[in-house]
Each structure stands twice: as C-alpha cells, then as structure tokens.
Amino acid sequence: MPGQPQSERASQPRPRGVLIGIVLFVLGLAFVIADITPFFAGDHNTPLWLNLACLLVPIGFAVAGWSGLRIGREQQRAAVRELHSTANHDVAE
C-alpha cells in the first residue's frame, strides 16, 4: 500500500491464492512452449494431455485474478471499518 512504510509491506505475507495462480500460469506457459516447439520442427501430432495441460495458463490467470480481487475487497472493507470506527470515535468526543 502506498501509505505504508517499506518495512511493513515487506513483512506482510504474500497471498497464497495469488502465488498458486502465478505458479499455475508459469507451469502452463512451460506446457505451451513444449506444445508449440515440436510444431516448428514439423511434428503436428501432439498428445492430448499436452494440449490439455496448456489450459493451466487461463486457469492460473483466473485463480490469481480472483484471489487478488478478493484480497483487495477484504482490505477495502477493513479500511472502511477503520474509517467508520475513527469517525464514530471523533463524534463521541
């Protein structure tokens, strides 16, 4: 977050869902490269499992995006709660 010092941002744990999505995405990219490379060598018949493994790219993208949005909304709700609690505290004084 922009308002936090660098040391606080570094100490926050990374979201597990985003990391899983990134790993799936990169693994899918490796399968895409493995699927496309033989095509340039003249082999046009790749196994079905290799073609299906390429679907890890959009799955990883969706998992990382969904997790990032979920975490962002969670942080937004926490900020709104904090804002309301400080506003209620200011009114009570």
C-alpha positions in Angstrom: 0.0 0.0 0.0 1.2 3.5 -0.7 0.8 4.8 2.8 2.7 2.0 4.5 6.5 2.1 5.1 8.6 -0.3 3.0 9.4 -2.5 6.1 5.6 -3.0 6.8 4.9 -4.0 3.2 7.8 -6.5 3.2 6.7 -8.1 6.4 3.1 -8.8 5.1 2.6 -12.4 4.0 2.0 -13.0 0.3 -1.5 -14.1 -0.6 -1.5 -17.9 -1.1 -4.1 -17.8 -3.9 -2.1 -15.3 -5.9 1.0 -17.4 -5.6 -0.8 -20.6 -6.6 -2.2 -18.7 -9.6 1.2 -17.5 -10.7 2.7 -21.0 -10.3 -0.2 -22.5 -12.4 0.2 -19.7 -15.0 4.0 -20.2 -15.4 3.6 -24.0 -15.5 1.0 -23.6 -18.2 3.4 -21.4 -20.2 6.0 -24.1 -20.0 3.5 -26.6 -21.4 2.5 -24.1 -24.1 6.2 -23.8 -25.1 6.6 -27.6 -25.0 3.4 -27.9 -27.2 4.4 -25.4 -29.8 8.1 -26.2 -30.2 7.5 -29.6 -32.0 5.1 -27.8 -34.4 8.0 -25.8 -35.8 10.1 -28.9 -36.2 7.3 -30.4 -38.4 5.5 -32.6 -35.9 1.9 -31.7 -36.0 0.5 -34.5 -33.8 1.0 -33.6 -30.1 -0.5 -35.8 -27.3 -3.9 -34.8 -25.9 -2.5 -34.5 -22.3 0.0 -31.8 -23.5 -2.8 -29.8 -25.2 -4.9 -30.1 -22.0 -2.0 -29.1 -19.8 -1.9 -25.8 -21.8 -5.2 -24.9 -20.1 -3.2 -24.2 -16.9 -2.5 -20.7 -18.4 -6.0 -19.4 -18.2 -6.8 -21.3 -15.0 -3.8 -19.8 -13.3 -4.7 -16.4 -14.6 -8.2 -16.8 -13.2 -7.1 -18.1 -9.8 -4.6 -15.2 -9.4 -7.1 -12.6 -10.6 -9.9 -13.9 -8.4 -7.6 -14.1 -5.4 -6.2 -10.6 -5.9 -9.7 -9.2 -6.2 -10.9 -11.0 -3.1 -7.9 -9.7 -1.1 -8.4 -6.2 -2.4 -12.0 -6.2 -1.4 -11.1 -7.6 2.0 -8.5 -4.8 2.5 -11.1 -2.2 1.3 -13.7 -3.5 3.8 -11.1 -3.3 6.6 -10.2 0.3 5.7 -13.9 1.3 5.6 -14.4 -0.3 9.0 -11.4 1.6 10.4 -12.7 4.8 8.9 -16.1 4.3 10.4 -14.6 3.4 13.8 -12.4 6.6 13.8 -15.3 8.7 12.6 -17.6 7.3 15.4 -14.8 7.9 17.9 -14.4 11.5 16.7 -18.1 12.2 17.0 -18.2 10.8 20.6 -15.5 13.2 21.8 
